Amino acid sequence: MDNKERLVMKSNRRIFPCALALACLLAGPAARLQAQESDAGSPPEGGLCQAGENVVFACSSGRKQIAVCATPGDDSSIGALSYRYGSNRNLEVNIPTEPVPPRAFASGNRVSDNAGGNLTYLRMNYGSTSYTVFSETTSPGGYERNGVLVENRGHTELHECDGQADAGGLSDQKLIGKAVPVDDRVPTGFATYQQ
């Protein structure tokens, strides 16, 4: 091997890792975007929603998970809703316990405080307890707060989400006003949204 061939091999050794790194960087976002597009509405692995259900709301709160899952209906509507709280190993709340139409136990609304704040909530009633998942955003500033309010006989418990929540399903056009009736009773703790 002559000096010229050695020089080409040396420069190829330097170029190949750089080219490989560049290819990975360019392919990474495209692969992630493709995965996000194909998984839209699909339950995240390890979440409380099952295969065949769409995520309406999901987040972690401490060591627990909060989820509202929807099963599609026959005519591309929402056929069933389930509220779940706990972990995959210990599901503490799973309502309704029997299949019922969503409007039989759930209601919701989207309200504004006319100052840049928006609140979307979905209230599910089971016996004397109501579970209200919510997503609140404000602008400017981009403040976001999500969680569930559990109300039982005058006692209210708040479980806020840790970090980001998957709350996009609350804005599904097939949900509030269609699958569930509009609920004008703004949840406890959101005085600026009172009507």
Backbone as ProteinMPNN parsed JSONL, in Angstrom:
{"seq_chain_A": "MDNKERLVMKSNRRIFPCALALACLLAGPAARLQAQESDAGSPPEGGLCQAGENVVFACSSGRKQIAVCATPGDDSSIGALSYRYGSNRNLEVNIPTEPVPPRAFASGNRVSDNAGGNLTYLRMNYGSTSYTVFSETTSPGGYERNGVLVENRGHTELHECDGQADAGGLSDQKLIGKAVPVDDRVPTGFATYQQ", "coords_chain_A": {"N_chain_A": [[0.855, -1.161, 0.0], [0.645, 2.144, -0.91], [1.696, 5.526, -0.008], [-0.288, 7.346, -0.785], [-2.665, 5.789, -0.845], [-2.818, 5.13, 1.86], [-3.246, 7.65, 2.986], [-5.805, 8.293, 1.93], [-7.332, 6.249, 3.142], [-6.99, 6.982, 5.852], [-8.268, 9.494, 5.888], [-10.84, 8.684, 5.19], [-11.505, 7.22, 7.45], [-11.862, 9.242, 9.27], [-13.961, 10.682, 8.147], [-16.101, 8.856, 7.885], [-17.211, 8.252, 10.568], [-18.235, 10.824, 11.134], [-20.042, 11.205, 9.025], [-21.794, 9.1, 9.56], [-22.797, 9.879, 12.076], [-24.074, 12.267, 11.344], [-26.024, 11.258, 9.587], [-27.558, 9.752, 11.386], [-28.496, 11.8, 13.06], [-30.083, 13.232, 11.256], [-31.944, 11.293, 10.507], [-33.168, 10.623, 12.893], [-35.187, 12.608, 13.926], [-37.106, 12.301, 11.893], [-37.807, 9.607, 12.144], [-38.841, 9.622, 14.748], [-41.013, 11.383, 14.379], [-42.533, 9.91, 12.538], [-43.167, 7.713, 14.159], [-44.68, 9.017, 16.123], [-46.851, 9.902, 14.579], [-47.981, 7.475, 13.77], [-48.748, 6.431, 16.183], [-50.661, 8.097, 17.206], [-53.213, 8.841, 19.449], [-53.109, 6.275, 20.357], [-52.734, 4.063, 23.151], [-50.17, 4.796, 25.529], [-47.286, 2.791, 26.147], [-47.277, 0.947, 29.119], [-49.17, 2.561, 30.268], [-52.508, 3.17, 31.612], [-54.581, 2.83, 29.819], [-55.947, 0.494, 27.504], [-55.086, -1.707, 24.717], [-56.789, -0.908, 21.74], [-58.23, 1.104, 22.856], [-58.573, 4.659, 23.041], [-56.58, 7.344, 24.227], [-57.92, 9.731, 26.273], [-57.223, 11.322, 28.368], [-54.257, 11.347, 30.244], [-51.811, 10.865, 32.749], [-49.102, 10.995, 35.164], [-49.194, 10.974, 38.709], [-47.507, 11.452, 41.415], [-46.79, 8.255, 42.57], [-48.816, 7.121, 41.231], [-51.08, 6.605, 38.439], [-53.205, 8.445, 36.286], [-56.004, 8.138, 34.25], [-58.186, 8.584, 31.464], [-59.96, 6.72, 29.305], [-61.08, 5.949, 26.024], [-63.353, 4.054, 24.117], [-63.852, 3.46, 20.747], [-66.982, 4.102, 19.076], [-69.581, 2.647, 16.973], [-70.134, 4.405, 14.819], [-67.91, 6.11, 14.384], [-67.999, 7.611, 16.669], [-67.718, 8.209, 20.221], [-67.799, 5.334, 21.976], [-67.571, 4.222, 24.561], [-66.482, 5.256, 27.821], [-63.878, 5.242, 30.244], [-62.738, 5.791, 33.525], [-59.702, 5.65, 35.167], [-57.543, 4.94, 37.912], [-54.53, 4.544, 39.602], [-52.166, 1.932, 39.453], [-50.562, -0.21, 37.022], [-50.286, -2.638, 38.282], [-51.942, -2.393, 40.481], [-54.94, -1.405, 40.223], [-56.802, 1.039, 41.442], [-59.155, 2.51, 41.086], [-61.681, 2.013, 38.736], [-63.908, 2.991, 36.688], [-66.832, 3.24, 34.634], [-68.13, 0.29, 36.289], [-69.599, -1.449, 34.832], [-70.554, -1.724, 31.381], [-71.796, 1.307, 30.205], [-73.519, 3.97, 28.492], [-71.511, 6.862, 27.788], [-72.765, 9.359, 28.392], [-74.402, 8.733, 30.493], [-73.024, 8.871, 32.875], [-71.11, 10.84, 32.741], [-69.967, 14.225, 32.115], [-69.022, 17.404, 30.721], [-66.992, 20.354, 29.943], [-65.755, 23.281, 28.216], [-64.243, 26.17, 29.177], [-63.568, 29.716, 29.45], [-61.629, 32.298, 31.003], [-61.676, 34.809, 30.048], [-59.309, 36.205, 30.106], [-57.168, 35.043, 28.97], [-56.983, 32.545, 30.03], [-57.823, 29.107, 29.874], [-59.969, 26.404, 30.509], [-60.561, 23.01, 30.448], [-62.687, 20.403, 31.227], [-63.697, 17.175, 32.42], [-66.177, 15.509, 33.958], [-66.835, 12.686, 35.869], [-69.234, 10.708, 37.332], [-69.769, 8.545, 40.054], [-71.662, 6.811, 42.088], [-71.63, 8.47, 45.167], [-69.401, 9.887, 44.587], [-67.426, 12.074, 42.606], [-65.249, 12.295, 39.855], [-63.155, 14.492, 38.44], [-61.385, 15.183, 35.728], [-59.019, 17.532, 34.544], [-57.742, 20.149, 32.439], [-55.854, 22.947, 32.392], [-54.887, 25.901, 30.838], [-52.907, 28.825, 30.342], [-52.376, 31.926, 28.697], [-50.688, 34.948, 27.92], [-47.58, 33.262, 28.552], [-47.833, 30.517, 28.87], [-48.541, 28.752, 30.937], [-49.437, 25.66, 32.363], [-51.67, 23.362, 33.809], [-52.674, 20.269, 35.057], [-54.8, 17.567, 36.098], [-56.717, 15.673, 38.521], [-59.735, 16.149, 40.246], [-61.154, 14.874, 43.088], [-64.219, 14.463, 44.421], [-66.164, 13.949, 47.251], [-68.911, 13.825, 49.151], [-68.713, 16.55, 50.089], [-66.002, 16.722, 50.623], [-62.951, 17.459, 49.075], [-60.35, 16.295, 47.049], [-57.254, 16.935, 45.526], [-55.353, 15.792, 42.867], [-52.6, 16.513, 41.308], [-50.995, 16.456, 38.111], [-47.732, 15.185, 37.479], [-45.413, 16.909, 35.784], [-45.706, 16.735, 32.222], [-48.921, 16.187, 30.738], [-51.064, 14.0, 28.896], [-53.476, 15.395, 27.457], [-54.915, 15.956, 25.246], [-57.104, 14.563, 24.188], [-59.302, 15.522, 25.545], [-60.152, 17.651, 24.107], [-61.316, 16.581, 21.905], [-63.614, 16.719, 19.315], [-65.76, 14.999, 19.309], [-66.409, 14.5, 21.894], [-67.222, 16.413, 24.279], [-70.42, 17.717, 24.538], [-71.347, 16.05, 22.622], [-70.753, 13.089, 22.946], [-70.878, 13.273, 25.68], [-72.917, 15.292, 27.873], [-72.947, 18.938, 28.072], [-71.56, 20.511, 30.876], [-72.194, 22.908, 33.145], [-71.273, 23.37, 35.685], [-68.614, 24.576, 37.063], [-65.574, 23.158, 38.171], [-64.58, 22.851, 41.656], [-62.269, 25.175, 43.024], [-61.572, 26.65, 40.815], [-62.213, 29.455, 40.579], [-62.007, 31.733, 38.92], [-63.188, 31.013, 36.592], [-65.879, 30.88, 36.965], [-69.292, 30.995, 36.017]], "CA_chain_A": [[0.0, 0.0, 0.0], [1.495, 3.328, -0.988], [1.333, 6.64, 0.887], [-1.543, 7.955, -1.235], [-3.756, 4.925, -0.384], [-2.9, 5.279, 3.324], [-3.836, 8.952, 3.25], [-7.232, 8.175, 1.626], [-7.938, 5.42, 4.193], [-7.023, 7.772, 7.075], [-9.308, 10.518, 5.791], [-12.126, 7.985, 5.216], [-11.781, 6.857, 8.844], [-12.351, 10.446, 9.942], [-15.214, 11.104, 7.524], [-17.17, 7.877, 8.102], [-17.969, 8.499, 11.813], [-18.981, 12.083, 11.019], [-21.171, 10.958, 8.121], [-22.728, 8.235, 10.282], [-23.46, 10.702, 13.095], [-24.975, 13.175, 10.639], [-27.158, 10.463, 9.091], [-28.403, 9.422, 12.549], [-29.179, 13.018, 13.486], [-31.125, 13.562, 10.287], [-32.974, 10.249, 10.486], [-33.827, 10.557, 14.192], [-36.467, 13.323, 13.994], [-38.081, 11.715, 10.963], [-38.288, 8.35, 12.727], [-39.707, 9.956, 15.885], [-42.242, 11.948, 13.84], [-43.312, 8.809, 11.976], [-43.69, 6.932, 15.278], [-45.746, 9.788, 16.752], [-48.021, 9.907, 13.707], [-48.619, 6.164, 13.74], [-49.249, 6.11, 17.51], [-51.59, 9.125, 17.663], [-54.417, 8.298, 20.06], [-52.86, 4.94, 20.893], [-52.312, 4.138, 24.543], [-48.735, 4.653, 25.724], [-46.886, 1.551, 26.806], [-47.207, 1.11, 30.559], [-50.273, 3.39, 30.736], [-53.689, 2.445, 32.072], [-55.48, 2.528, 28.695], [-55.659, -0.799, 26.882], [-55.088, -1.753, 23.257], [-58.15, -0.715, 21.234], [-58.785, 2.302, 23.486], [-57.87, 5.913, 22.789], [-56.31, 8.137, 25.422], [-58.575, 11.034, 26.38], [-56.414, 12.032, 29.355], [-53.353, 10.436, 30.955], [-50.623, 11.455, 33.364], [-48.659, 10.415, 36.43], [-49.326, 11.83, 39.878], [-46.784, 10.661, 42.409], [-46.563, 6.886, 42.08], [-50.073, 6.664, 40.611], [-51.411, 7.089, 37.111], [-54.579, 8.889, 36.077], [-56.316, 7.961, 32.828], [-59.53, 8.455, 30.914], [-59.784, 5.969, 28.068], [-62.3, 5.895, 25.212], [-63.494, 3.001, 23.118], [-64.632, 4.012, 19.634], [-68.306, 3.555, 18.8], [-69.802, 2.143, 15.618], [-70.172, 5.457, 13.801], [-66.76, 6.98, 14.671], [-68.236, 8.395, 17.876], [-67.132, 7.578, 21.401], [-68.723, 4.297, 22.416], [-67.483, 4.019, 26.005], [-65.438, 5.974, 28.551], [-63.48, 4.652, 31.52], [-61.804, 6.54, 34.358], [-58.857, 4.712, 35.909], [-56.562, 5.542, 38.807], [-53.724, 3.543, 40.294], [-51.011, 1.467, 38.688], [-50.87, -1.426, 36.268], [-50.365, -3.763, 39.231], [-53.007, -2.176, 41.455], [-55.907, -0.436, 39.715], [-57.616, 1.382, 42.605], [-60.464, 2.959, 40.607], [-61.949, 1.698, 37.333], [-65.351, 3.197, 36.518], [-67.884, 2.473, 35.3], [-67.824, -1.13, 36.458], [-70.327, -2.152, 33.767], [-70.675, -0.84, 30.215], [-72.928, 2.235, 30.12], [-73.194, 5.077, 27.594], [-70.789, 7.918, 28.502], [-73.63, 10.425, 28.9], [-75.1, 8.272, 31.694], [-72.255, 9.136, 34.097], [-70.076, 11.852, 32.517], [-70.307, 15.507, 31.502], [-67.806, 18.218, 30.651], [-67.12, 21.683, 29.36], [-64.578, 24.097, 27.929], [-64.58, 27.531, 29.586], [-62.49, 30.694, 29.407], [-61.781, 33.353, 32.013], [-61.598, 36.057, 29.284], [-58.02, 36.862, 30.348], [-56.132, 34.159, 28.436], [-57.032, 31.232, 30.669], [-58.805, 28.147, 29.358], [-60.124, 25.212, 31.335], [-61.383, 21.937, 29.893], [-62.852, 19.391, 32.27], [-64.598, 16.046, 32.195], [-66.609, 15.023, 35.273], [-67.442, 11.356, 35.846], [-69.882, 10.45, 38.615], [-69.953, 7.144, 40.417], [-72.208, 6.856, 43.446], [-71.537, 9.809, 45.752], [-68.084, 10.435, 44.254], [-67.197, 12.543, 41.236], [-63.854, 12.373, 39.437], [-63.118, 15.512, 37.399], [-60.066, 15.435, 35.146], [-59.015, 18.883, 34.0], [-56.549, 20.706, 31.809], [-55.939, 24.404, 32.418], [-53.764, 26.582, 30.188], [-53.003, 30.278, 30.315], [-51.446, 32.609, 27.812], [-49.317, 34.563, 27.612], [-46.837, 32.595, 29.613], [-47.841, 29.086, 28.622], [-48.734, 27.967, 32.155], [-50.35, 24.527, 32.175], [-51.909, 22.562, 35.013], [-53.564, 19.147, 34.765], [-54.967, 16.661, 37.225], [-58.069, 15.19, 38.793], [-60.364, 16.517, 41.51], [-62.038, 13.819, 43.576], [-65.156, 15.067, 45.367], [-67.023, 12.966, 47.902], [-69.65, 14.334, 50.313], [-68.166, 17.811, 50.58], [-64.546, 16.657, 50.743], [-62.31, 17.494, 47.758], [-58.933, 15.941, 46.972], [-56.643, 17.288, 44.253], [-54.174, 15.031, 42.445], [-52.048, 17.187, 40.133], [-50.079, 15.667, 37.292], [-46.308, 15.488, 37.517], [-44.926, 17.176, 34.429], [-46.608, 16.791, 31.068], [-50.081, 15.291, 30.668], [-51.656, 13.791, 27.575], [-54.846, 15.869, 27.667], [-55.467, 16.34, 23.95], [-58.389, 13.916, 23.941], [-60.382, 16.322, 26.127], [-60.588, 18.588, 23.064], [-61.904, 15.829, 20.79], [-64.928, 17.273, 18.96], [-66.803, 13.989, 19.525], [-66.58, 14.26, 23.324], [-68.091, 17.328, 25.021], [-71.56, 18.175, 23.755], [-71.8, 14.956, 21.747], [-70.775, 11.841, 23.722], [-71.296, 13.641, 27.044], [-73.561, 16.61, 27.879], [-72.211, 20.09, 28.59], [-71.714, 20.654, 32.324], [-71.869, 24.29, 33.496], [-70.776, 23.453, 37.065], [-67.156, 24.65, 37.041], [-65.05, 22.432, 39.334], [-64.064, 23.539, 42.834], [-60.888, 25.627, 42.911], [-61.368, 27.41, 39.582], [-63.144, 30.574, 40.761], [-61.957, 32.707, 37.824], [-63.975, 30.5, 35.465], [-67.29, 30.795, 37.346], [-70.161, 31.633, 35.028]], "C_chain_A": [[0.904, 1.229, 0.0], [0.949, 4.428, -0.071], [-0.003, 7.274, 0.519], [-2.742, 7.142, -0.749], [-3.94, 5.042, 1.126], [-3.587, 6.593, 3.699], [-5.347, 8.931, 3.003], [-7.931, 7.369, 2.706], [-8.053, 6.2, 5.498], [-8.145, 8.809, 7.023], [-10.694, 9.883, 5.786], [-12.506, 7.59, 6.641], [-12.325, 8.052, 9.625], [-13.725, 10.849, 9.415], [-16.353, 10.153, 7.86], [-17.914, 8.107, 9.413], [-18.789, 9.782, 11.758], [-20.211, 11.901, 10.135], [-22.231, 10.106, 8.806], [-23.502, 9.04, 11.329], [-24.462, 11.659, 12.454], [-26.211, 12.445, 10.13], [-28.109, 10.114, 10.233], [-29.176, 10.649, 13.024], [-30.32, 13.382, 12.551], [-32.256, 12.555, 10.294], [-33.771, 10.223, 11.779], [-35.147, 11.29, 14.258], [-37.517, 12.738, 13.071], [-38.657, 10.428, 11.526], [-39.213, 8.624, 13.904], [-41.036, 10.507, 15.405], [-43.127, 10.852, 13.272], [-43.917, 7.972, 13.094], [-44.828, 7.681, 15.958], [-47.003, 9.769, 15.906], [-48.732, 8.566, 13.739], [-49.23, 5.808, 15.087], [-50.264, 7.117, 18.021], [-52.857, 8.488, 18.199], [-54.23, 6.921, 20.655], [-52.423, 5.06, 22.341], [-50.802, 3.995, 24.66], [-48.428, 3.354, 26.455], [-46.736, 1.818, 28.301], [-48.316, 1.979, 31.127], [-51.463, 2.531, 31.129], [-54.696, 2.156, 30.967], [-54.994, 1.261, 27.996], [-55.576, -0.664, 25.362], [-56.54, -1.656, 22.792], [-58.851, 0.48, 21.854], [-57.946, 3.511, 23.081], [-57.701, 6.656, 24.097], [-57.055, 9.466, 25.31], [-57.734, 11.918, 27.291], [-55.523, 11.005, 30.031], [-52.177, 11.213, 31.523], [-50.252, 10.646, 34.599], [-48.842, 11.452, 37.524], [-48.716, 11.065, 41.045], [-46.479, 9.297, 41.831], [-47.782, 6.314, 41.37], [-50.194, 7.216, 39.198], [-52.891, 7.449, 37.084], [-54.858, 8.709, 34.594], [-57.815, 7.992, 32.587], [-59.322, 7.851, 29.535], [-61.122, 5.886, 27.345], [-62.231, 4.73, 24.244], [-64.331, 3.572, 21.989], [-65.978, 3.319, 19.489], [-68.408, 3.104, 17.354], [-69.666, 3.213, 14.546], [-69.103, 6.526, 14.028], [-67.031, 7.945, 15.825], [-67.495, 7.714, 19.027], [-68.15, 6.601, 21.945], [-68.749, 4.114, 23.919], [-66.342, 4.853, 26.564], [-65.137, 5.218, 29.824], [-62.538, 5.605, 32.226], [-61.025, 5.524, 35.171], [-57.822, 5.478, 36.725], [-55.827, 4.424, 39.522], [-52.482, 3.219, 39.497], [-51.42, 0.223, 37.914], [-51.029, -2.63, 37.191], [-51.526, -3.636, 40.207], [-53.919, -1.048, 40.976], [-56.902, -0.149, 40.841], [-59.029, 1.819, 42.223], [-60.562, 2.613, 39.13], [-63.458, 1.805, 37.14], [-65.662, 3.577, 35.084], [-67.498, 0.992, 35.372], [-68.541, -1.993, 35.431], [-70.466, -1.2, 32.59], [-71.96, -0.008, 30.255], [-72.542, 3.335, 29.135], [-72.5, 6.197, 28.377], [-71.698, 8.984, 29.099], [-74.397, 10.017, 30.154], [-74.336, 8.596, 32.978], [-71.232, 10.261, 33.942], [-70.654, 13.104, 31.873], [-69.031, 16.34, 31.482], [-68.056, 19.56, 30.022], [-65.742, 22.25, 29.05], [-64.978, 25.526, 28.269], [-63.333, 28.409, 29.539], [-62.721, 31.711, 30.515], [-61.7, 34.742, 31.381], [-60.324, 36.85, 29.551], [-56.874, 35.97, 29.863], [-56.114, 32.782, 29.062], [-58.129, 30.364, 30.076], [-58.793, 26.904, 30.225], [-61.037, 24.235, 30.608], [-61.478, 20.871, 30.966], [-63.873, 18.345, 31.852], [-64.905, 15.449, 33.561], [-67.292, 13.675, 35.099], [-67.957, 11.047, 37.24], [-70.058, 8.956, 38.827], [-70.405, 7.111, 41.87], [-72.148, 8.284, 43.961], [-70.208, 10.499, 45.424], [-68.049, 10.921, 42.81], [-65.692, 12.697, 41.024], [-63.82, 13.349, 38.265], [-61.686, 15.699, 36.918], [-60.123, 16.803, 34.481], [-57.675, 19.199, 33.347], [-56.746, 22.21, 31.742], [-54.692, 24.98, 31.757], [-54.001, 28.081, 30.245], [-52.006, 30.822, 29.304], [-51.657, 34.103, 28.015], [-48.669, 33.868, 28.803], [-46.815, 31.094, 29.473], [-47.962, 28.223, 29.867], [-49.735, 26.854, 31.872], [-50.447, 23.745, 33.478], [-52.945, 21.508, 34.665], [-53.692, 18.288, 36.011], [-56.386, 16.15, 37.323], [-58.494, 15.704, 40.166], [-61.309, 15.392, 41.889], [-62.904, 14.443, 44.658], [-66.087, 13.996, 45.909], [-67.603, 13.588, 49.161], [-69.011, 15.566, 50.936], [-66.662, 17.838, 50.749], [-63.942, 16.597, 49.339], [-60.831, 17.191, 47.889], [-58.423, 16.306, 45.594], [-55.42, 16.411, 44.024], [-53.662, 15.699, 41.174], [-51.072, 16.269, 39.415], [-48.649, 16.138, 37.511], [-45.861, 15.727, 36.078], [-46.043, 17.192, 33.404], [-47.746, 15.779, 31.179], [-50.49, 15.133, 29.215], [-53.135, 14.132, 27.728], [-55.535, 16.248, 26.365], [-56.824, 15.744, 23.65], [-59.567, 14.658, 24.545], [-60.944, 17.301, 25.098], [-61.192, 17.894, 21.854], [-63.322, 16.336, 20.543], [-66.071, 16.288, 19.202], [-67.139, 13.814, 21.003], [-67.62, 15.193, 23.957], [-69.177, 17.891, 24.107], [-72.086, 17.121, 22.8], [-71.898, 13.658, 22.549], [-71.233, 12.096, 25.153], [-71.93, 15.029, 27.003], [-72.636, 17.694, 28.425], [-72.57, 20.262, 30.062], [-71.265, 22.061, 32.706], [-71.347, 24.449, 34.921], [-69.25, 23.403, 37.042], [-66.616, 23.979, 38.302], [-64.56, 23.353, 40.448], [-62.615, 23.952, 42.589], [-60.581, 26.424, 41.653], [-62.315, 28.61, 39.557], [-63.14, 31.547, 39.589], [-62.772, 32.265, 36.62], [-65.468, 30.42, 35.781], [-68.137, 31.571, 36.36], [-71.236, 32.451, 35.696]], "O_chain_A": [[1.819, 1.335, 0.816], [-0.103, 4.282, 0.55], [-0.761, 7.69, 1.395], [-3.73, 7.715, -0.29], [-5.067, 5.054, 1.622], [-4.407, 6.637, 4.617], [-6.099, 9.498, 3.795], [-9.013, 7.751, 3.153], [-9.07, 6.112, 6.185], [-8.884, 8.982, 7.992], [-11.637, 10.469, 6.317], [-13.682, 7.618, 7.004], [-13.145, 7.893, 10.53], [-14.564, 11.315, 10.185], [-17.472, 10.605, 8.1], [-19.144, 8.157, 9.4], [-19.906, 9.831, 12.273], [-21.294, 12.389, 10.46], [-23.427, 10.355, 8.653], [-24.719, 8.897, 11.452], [-25.569, 11.838, 12.963], [-27.324, 12.962, 10.231], [-29.327, 10.172, 10.068], [-30.36, 10.559, 13.351], [-31.393, 13.791, 12.996], [-33.414, 12.927, 10.105], [-34.94, 9.838, 11.769], [-36.156, 10.681, 14.611], [-38.694, 12.684, 13.426], [-39.856, 10.177, 11.404], [-40.24, 7.962, 14.061], [-42.083, 10.152, 15.947], [-44.337, 10.856, 13.494], [-45.072, 7.558, 12.991], [-45.831, 7.074, 16.333], [-48.105, 9.634, 16.437], [-49.962, 8.521, 13.735], [-50.135, 4.975, 15.149], [-50.697, 7.01, 19.169], [-53.504, 7.698, 17.513], [-55.097, 6.44, 21.384], [-51.806, 6.055, 22.72], [-50.206, 3.167, 23.971], [-49.216, 2.883, 27.276], [-46.129, 2.813, 28.696], [-48.409, 2.13, 32.345], [-51.428, 1.309, 30.993], [-55.581, 1.321, 31.151], [-53.795, 0.997, 27.911], [-55.949, 0.364, 24.798], [-57.424, -2.264, 23.396], [-59.949, 0.84, 21.43], [-56.751, 3.387, 22.812], [-58.568, 6.607, 24.97], [-56.844, 10.229, 24.368], [-57.551, 13.106, 27.026], [-55.978, 9.91, 30.359], [-51.62, 12.097, 30.872], [-50.976, 9.744, 35.02], [-48.668, 12.65, 37.301], [-49.329, 10.149, 41.593], [-45.964, 9.193, 40.718], [-47.778, 5.155, 40.956], [-49.505, 8.162, 38.817], [-53.712, 6.837, 37.767], [-54.033, 9.088, 33.762], [-58.605, 7.497, 33.391], [-58.6, 8.401, 28.704], [-62.171, 5.767, 27.978], [-61.195, 4.458, 23.637], [-65.41, 4.113, 22.234], [-66.11, 2.122, 19.741], [-67.436, 3.173, 16.602], [-69.131, 2.944, 13.471], [-69.373, 7.717, 13.877], [-66.369, 8.976, 15.944], [-66.743, 6.761, 18.821], [-69.249, 6.998, 22.335], [-69.807, 3.879, 24.501], [-65.36, 5.125, 25.873], [-66.03, 4.619, 30.422], [-61.637, 6.167, 31.602], [-61.611, 4.639, 35.793], [-57.3, 6.509, 36.299], [-56.443, 3.467, 39.992], [-51.829, 4.102, 38.94], [-52.499, -0.327, 38.132], [-51.816, -3.534, 36.911], [-52.04, -4.638, 40.704], [-53.692, 0.121, 41.291], [-57.744, -0.989, 41.159], [-59.986, 1.538, 42.944], [-59.641, 2.885, 38.36], [-64.197, 0.853, 37.39], [-64.83, 4.174, 34.401], [-66.652, 0.515, 34.615], [-68.145, -3.132, 35.184], [-70.494, 0.016, 32.784], [-73.064, -0.549, 30.329], [-71.355, 3.608, 28.958], [-72.869, 6.455, 29.523], [-71.434, 9.47, 30.2], [-74.986, 10.872, 30.815], [-74.925, 8.598, 34.059], [-70.553, 10.607, 34.908], [-71.674, 13.061, 31.186], [-68.062, 16.005, 32.164], [-69.174, 19.878, 29.617], [-64.719, 21.776, 29.544], [-65.946, 26.045, 27.714], [-62.203, 27.92, 29.582], [-63.857, 31.959, 30.918], [-61.661, 35.745, 32.094], [-60.266, 38.043, 29.252], [-55.735, 36.131, 30.301], [-55.312, 31.934, 28.669], [-59.234, 30.838, 29.81], [-57.735, 26.416, 30.622], [-62.145, 24.586, 30.204], [-60.468, 20.478, 31.55], [-64.773, 18.598, 31.052], [-64.011, 14.946, 34.242], [-68.209, 13.53, 34.29], [-67.209, 11.116, 38.216], [-70.437, 8.213, 37.922], [-69.611, 7.357, 42.778], [-72.568, 9.211, 43.269], [-69.932, 11.583, 45.938], [-68.574, 10.268, 41.908], [-64.967, 13.167, 41.901], [-64.391, 13.07, 37.21], [-60.867, 16.3, 37.613], [-61.151, 17.187, 33.922], [-56.641, 18.607, 33.657], [-57.688, 22.694, 31.113], [-53.572, 24.587, 32.084], [-55.139, 28.549, 30.201], [-50.938, 30.251, 29.087], [-52.796, 34.489, 28.277], [-49.184, 33.905, 29.92], [-45.865, 30.451, 29.918], [-47.529, 27.071, 29.857], [-50.756, 27.076, 31.221], [-49.448, 23.5, 34.155], [-53.969, 21.81, 34.053], [-52.81, 18.279, 36.87], [-57.153, 16.183, 36.361], [-57.715, 15.694, 41.118], [-62.167, 15.001, 41.098], [-62.399, 14.897, 45.685], [-66.71, 13.244, 45.16], [-66.881, 13.848, 50.124], [-68.793, 15.625, 52.146], [-66.099, 18.904, 50.999], [-64.362, 15.789, 48.511], [-60.141, 17.76, 48.735], [-59.083, 16.021, 44.594], [-54.553, 16.304, 44.892], [-54.21, 15.488, 40.093], [-50.415, 15.425, 40.024], [-48.389, 17.326, 37.702], [-45.934, 14.821, 35.248], [-47.168, 17.606, 33.683], [-47.554, 14.66, 31.653], [-50.283, 16.034, 28.402], [-53.946, 13.277, 28.081], [-56.631, 16.808, 26.387], [-57.62, 16.35, 22.933], [-60.706, 14.461, 24.123], [-62.092, 17.731, 25.214], [-61.544, 18.554, 20.876], [-64.138, 16.375, 21.464], [-67.229, 16.697, 19.291], [-68.054, 13.063, 21.34], [-68.771, 14.799, 24.148], [-68.895, 18.46, 23.053], [-73.163, 17.287, 22.227], [-73.0, 13.174, 22.806], [-71.888, 11.254, 25.766], [-71.532, 15.861, 26.188], [-71.675, 17.411, 29.141], [-73.737, 20.17, 30.444], [-70.08, 22.378, 32.602], [-71.011, 25.562, 35.326], [-68.66, 22.323, 37.007], [-67.143, 24.206, 39.392], [-64.175, 24.495, 40.198], [-61.83, 23.192, 42.023], [-59.437, 26.832, 41.448], [-63.116, 28.762, 38.635], [-64.178, 32.136, 39.288], [-63.022, 33.064, 35.717], [-66.245, 29.942, 34.955], [-67.765, 32.657, 35.918], [-72.061, 33.061, 35.016]]}, "name": "protein", "num_of_chains": 1, "seq": "MDNKERLVMKSNRRIFPCALALACLLAGPAARLQAQESDAGSPPEGGLCQAGENVVFACSSGRKQIAVCATPGDDSSIGALSYRYGSNRNLEVNIPTEPVPPRAFASGNRVSDNAGGNLTYLRMNYGSTSYTVFSETTSPGGYERNGVLVENRGHTELHECDGQADAGGLSDQKLIGKAVPVDDRVPTGFATYQQ"}
